[in-house]
Amino acid sequence: MIAVGVCQHVVAFERPLQERRAMQALKRSVSKRLKAPFSNEIASKSSSVAISDAETFRFVSFLLSAEGSATYPEEFQQLMAILGQGCANKSAEIQHFIQWEDDNWRYAVSDCLPTEGFVLVTYRPRDVLPLCMASARRAVGFVHAVVALVTANAYISTLGGGHFLCQHLDQSTLMAKLQIAISMGLHDPILESKCRVNLAYNALQLGRFKRAKKILRKEQEVAEQLDSTELRKEAAMDAMRRIYTTTSIGRGSFV
């Protein structure tokens, strides 16, 4: 049995001929489709083919599709025989094969070949990523770590009210929006309204009084719909009016 998988997206962050994650995804998909696990001997026999030319890759991908194999049956058999040589130094004519595809892969599996293993076909353009892959991997990992840290900070502050963090962070608006997104994910409308009130506080600090008033009025309507006495209080509206009055007096004192 030989299984050929064409990856429809560029495998950029794995070295050529060492695409471990892509190969594991290919093996899982084929095993799930055939509903049969593979032995370690078959699973260990794998090879990779990297194509740099776009036209060649599109033609190979087309040949491995159901339409391509029906249109060019001889070329399809020759292609499968050539790809089969990546697992063993011999080939045979294909008589029976199975083909299917999904969003990311295109598969062609034949169980009538003397060779056994998996063949991964990838598209690797030379001019798309002229950079050091090791540095790119570290940069992507660093960005993911920063995003995870900010999200965890927003999650913890959301559960604790989050007003202090929203008031003292430089990017308080971003933190408030993250809190709203997390509360929406928790499916807690009361917590979501509290986080939107934090966003109104940020608008007050930036002098955007109309936006703060709009947010608070909307949350007052939400509170009435939820029948929550805690959110229905107009303490936030009173605080906004006091801040607006104080700011107006302060500005007038400098005139």
C-alpha positions as CSV (number, residue, x, y, z in Angstrom):
1,M,0.0,0.0,0.0
2,I,1.2,3.5,-0.9
3,A,-0.4,6.7,0.1
4,V,0.3,10.0,-1.7
5,G,-0.8,13.3,-0.1
6,V,-0.6,16.7,-1.7
7,C,-0.6,19.6,0.7
8,Q,-2.6,22.5,-0.7
9,H,-0.9,25.2,1.4
10,V,2.8,26.2,1.6
11,V,4.6,24.3,4.4
12,A,6.8,27.2,5.3
13,F,8.0,26.6,8.9
14,E,9.3,23.0,8.4
15,R,12.5,22.1,6.8
16,P,12.5,20.4,3.4
17,L,12.4,16.6,3.6
18,Q,11.7,16.9,7.4
19,E,8.1,17.9,7.4
20,R,7.1,15.9,10.5
21,R,3.9,17.7,11.3
22,A,2.6,17.6,7.8
23,M,3.6,13.9,7.5
24,Q,1.8,13.1,10.7
25,A,-1.4,14.9,9.5
26,L,-1.2,12.8,6.3
27,K,-0.9,9.6,8.2
28,R,-3.8,10.5,10.5
29,S,-6.1,11.4,7.6
30,V,-5.4,8.2,5.6
31,S,-5.7,6.0,8.7
32,K,-9.1,7.7,9.6
33,R,-10.3,7.4,6.0
34,L,-9.4,3.7,5.7
35,K,-10.4,3.0,9.3
36,A,-7.3,0.9,9.8
37,P,-4.2,1.7,11.8
38,F,-0.8,1.2,10.2
39,S,2.1,-0.9,11.5
40,N,5.3,0.8,12.5
41,E,7.1,-0.7,9.6
42,I,4.7,0.9,7.1
43,A,4.4,4.2,9.0
44,S,8.2,4.6,9.1
45,K,8.5,4.4,5.3
46,S,7.9,7.9,4.2
47,S,9.4,10.3,1.7
48,S,8.8,13.9,0.7
49,V,8.8,15.7,-2.7
50,A,9.2,19.5,-2.7
51,I,8.1,21.3,-5.9
52,S,9.2,24.9,-6.4
53,D,7.5,25.6,-9.8
54,A,3.9,26.7,-9.4
55,E,2.7,25.3,-12.8
56,T,4.3,21.9,-12.1
57,F,2.7,21.7,-8.7
58,R,-0.7,22.6,-10.0
59,F,-0.4,19.9,-12.7
60,V,0.7,17.3,-10.2
61,S,-2.1,18.2,-7.9
62,F,-4.6,18.0,-10.8
63,L,-3.3,14.5,-11.8
64,L,-3.9,13.2,-8.3
65,S,-7.5,14.4,-8.3
66,A,-10.4,12.3,-9.5
67,E,-10.9,14.5,-12.6
68,G,-7.2,14.5,-13.5
69,S,-6.7,10.7,-13.2
70,A,-9.8,10.2,-15.4
71,T,-8.5,12.7,-18.0
72,Y,-4.9,11.5,-18.0
73,P,-4.9,7.9,-16.8
74,E,-1.5,7.0,-18.2
75,E,0.2,10.1,-16.8
76,F,-1.5,9.4,-13.4
77,Q,-0.1,5.9,-13.4
78,Q,3.4,7.1,-14.3
79,L,3.2,9.8,-11.6
80,M,2.2,7.3,-8.9
81,A,4.9,4.9,-10.0
82,I,7.5,7.6,-9.8
83,L,6.3,8.7,-6.4
84,G,6.3,5.1,-5.2
85,Q,10.0,4.9,-6.0
86,G,10.6,7.3,-3.0
87,C,9.7,4.4,-0.7
88,A,11.5,1.6,-2.6
89,N,13.6,1.4,-5.8
90,K,10.9,-0.4,-7.8
91,S,7.5,0.5,-9.3
92,A,4.5,-1.3,-10.7
93,E,1.4,-0.5,-12.7
94,I,-1.6,0.7,-10.7
95,Q,-4.8,-1.1,-11.1
96,H,-6.9,0.0,-8.1
97,F,-6.7,3.2,-6.2
98,I,-8.8,5.4,-3.9
99,Q,-8.9,9.2,-4.2
100,W,-10.5,11.9,-2.1
101,E,-9.7,15.5,-0.9
102,D,-10.5,18.0,1.8
103,D,-9.8,21.6,2.5
104,N,-6.1,21.2,2.9
105,W,-5.1,17.9,1.3
106,R,-5.6,15.8,-1.8
107,Y,-5.1,12.1,-1.4
108,A,-4.4,9.1,-3.7
109,V,-4.0,5.7,-2.1
110,S,-3.3,2.4,-3.9
111,D,-3.1,-1.0,-2.2
112,C,-1.8,-3.0,-5.2
113,L,1.8,-1.8,-5.2
114,P,4.7,-3.9,-3.9
115,T,6.0,-0.7,-2.2
116,E,4.7,0.4,1.1
117,G,4.8,3.9,2.7
118,F,3.7,7.5,2.5
119,V,4.7,10.2,0.1
120,L,4.2,13.9,0.9
121,V,4.1,16.4,-2.0
122,T,4.5,20.0,-1.0
123,Y,4.8,23.3,-2.8
124,R,7.9,25.3,-1.8
125,P,8.4,28.5,-3.8
126,R,11.9,29.9,-3.6
127,D,11.1,33.6,-3.8
128,V,8.2,33.7,-1.2
129,L,10.2,33.3,2.0
130,P,13.8,34.5,1.5
131,L,14.5,34.4,5.2
132,C,16.1,32.3,7.9
133,M,13.5,29.7,9.0
134,A,15.1,29.3,12.4
135,S,14.7,33.0,13.2
136,A,11.2,33.0,11.8
137,R,10.2,30.1,14.0
138,R,11.6,31.9,17.1
139,A,9.8,35.2,16.1
140,V,6.5,33.4,15.7
141,G,6.9,31.6,19.0
142,F,7.6,34.9,20.7
143,V,4.5,36.5,19.3
144,H,2.4,33.5,20.3
145,A,3.8,33.7,23.9
146,V,3.0,37.5,24.1
147,V,-0.5,36.9,22.8
148,A,-1.0,34.1,25.3
149,L,0.3,36.3,28.2
150,V,-1.9,39.2,27.3
151,T,-5.0,36.9,27.0
152,A,-4.2,35.3,30.3
153,N,-3.9,38.7,31.9
154,A,-7.2,39.8,30.5
155,Y,-8.8,36.5,31.6
156,I,-7.7,36.9,35.2
157,S,-8.6,40.6,35.3
158,T,-12.0,39.8,33.8
159,L,-12.8,37.3,36.6
160,G,-11.7,39.9,39.2
161,G,-13.5,42.9,37.8
162,G,-10.6,44.3,35.9
163,H,-11.2,47.9,36.6
164,F,-7.8,48.5,38.2
165,L,-5.9,47.0,35.3
166,C,-8.0,48.8,32.8
167,Q,-7.3,52.1,34.6
168,H,-3.6,51.7,34.9
169,L,-2.5,49.9,31.7
170,D,-1.2,51.9,28.8
171,Q,-3.3,49.9,26.4
172,S,-6.4,49.9,28.6
173,T,-8.8,50.0,25.6
174,L,-7.3,46.8,24.2
175,M,-7.4,45.2,27.6
176,A,-11.1,46.1,27.9
177,K,-11.9,44.7,24.5
178,L,-10.1,41.5,25.4
179,Q,-12.2,41.3,28.6
180,I,-15.4,41.7,26.6
181,A,-14.3,38.9,24.2
182,I,-13.5,36.6,27.1
183,S,-16.7,37.3,28.8
184,M,-18.6,36.6,25.6
185,G,-16.8,33.3,25.4
186,L,-17.8,32.5,28.9
187,H,-21.4,33.1,27.9
188,D,-21.9,35.4,30.9
189,P,-24.0,38.5,29.9
190,I,-23.7,40.2,33.3
191,L,-19.9,39.8,33.2
192,E,-19.9,41.1,29.7
193,S,-21.8,44.2,30.7
194,K,-19.4,44.9,33.6
195,C,-16.5,44.7,31.1
196,R,-18.3,47.1,28.8
197,V,-18.6,49.5,31.7
198,N,-14.8,49.3,32.1
199,L,-14.6,50.3,28.4
200,A,-16.8,53.3,29.2
201,Y,-14.4,54.2,32.0
202,N,-11.5,54.2,29.5
203,A,-13.5,56.4,27.2
204,L,-14.0,58.9,30.1
205,Q,-10.2,58.9,30.8
206,L,-9.6,59.7,27.1
207,G,-12.2,62.5,27.1
208,R,-14.6,60.7,24.8
209,F,-17.7,61.5,26.8
210,K,-20.2,60.9,24.1
211,R,-18.9,57.4,23.5
212,A,-18.9,56.7,27.2
213,K,-22.5,58.0,27.5
214,K,-23.6,55.8,24.6
215,I,-22.0,52.7,26.1
216,L,-23.6,53.3,29.5
217,R,-27.0,53.9,28.1
218,K,-26.8,50.7,26.1
219,E,-25.7,48.7,29.1
220,Q,-28.5,50.2,31.1
221,E,-30.9,48.8,28.5
222,V,-29.2,45.4,28.7
223,A,-29.5,45.5,32.5
224,E,-33.2,46.2,32.2
225,Q,-33.5,43.2,29.9
226,L,-31.5,41.0,32.3
227,D,-33.4,42.3,35.3
228,S,-30.2,42.9,37.2
229,T,-30.4,45.4,40.0
230,E,-26.7,45.6,40.2
231,L,-26.3,46.8,36.6
232,R,-29.4,49.0,36.7
233,K,-27.8,51.4,39.2
234,E,-27.0,54.8,37.7
235,A,-23.8,55.2,39.7
236,A,-21.8,55.0,36.6
237,M,-23.9,57.7,34.9
238,D,-23.6,59.9,38.0
239,A,-19.8,59.4,38.0
240,M,-19.6,60.4,34.4
241,R,-21.6,63.6,35.0
242,R,-19.3,64.5,38.0
243,I,-16.2,64.0,35.9
244,Y,-17.7,66.0,33.0
245,T,-18.6,68.8,35.3
246,T,-15.1,68.8,37.0
247,T,-13.4,68.8,33.6
248,S,-15.5,71.7,32.4
249,I,-14.7,73.7,35.5
250,G,-11.0,72.8,35.2
251,R,-10.9,73.9,31.6
252,G,-12.7,77.2,32.4
253,S,-10.2,78.0,35.1
254,F,-7.4,78.3,32.5
255,V,-9.3,80.7,30.3
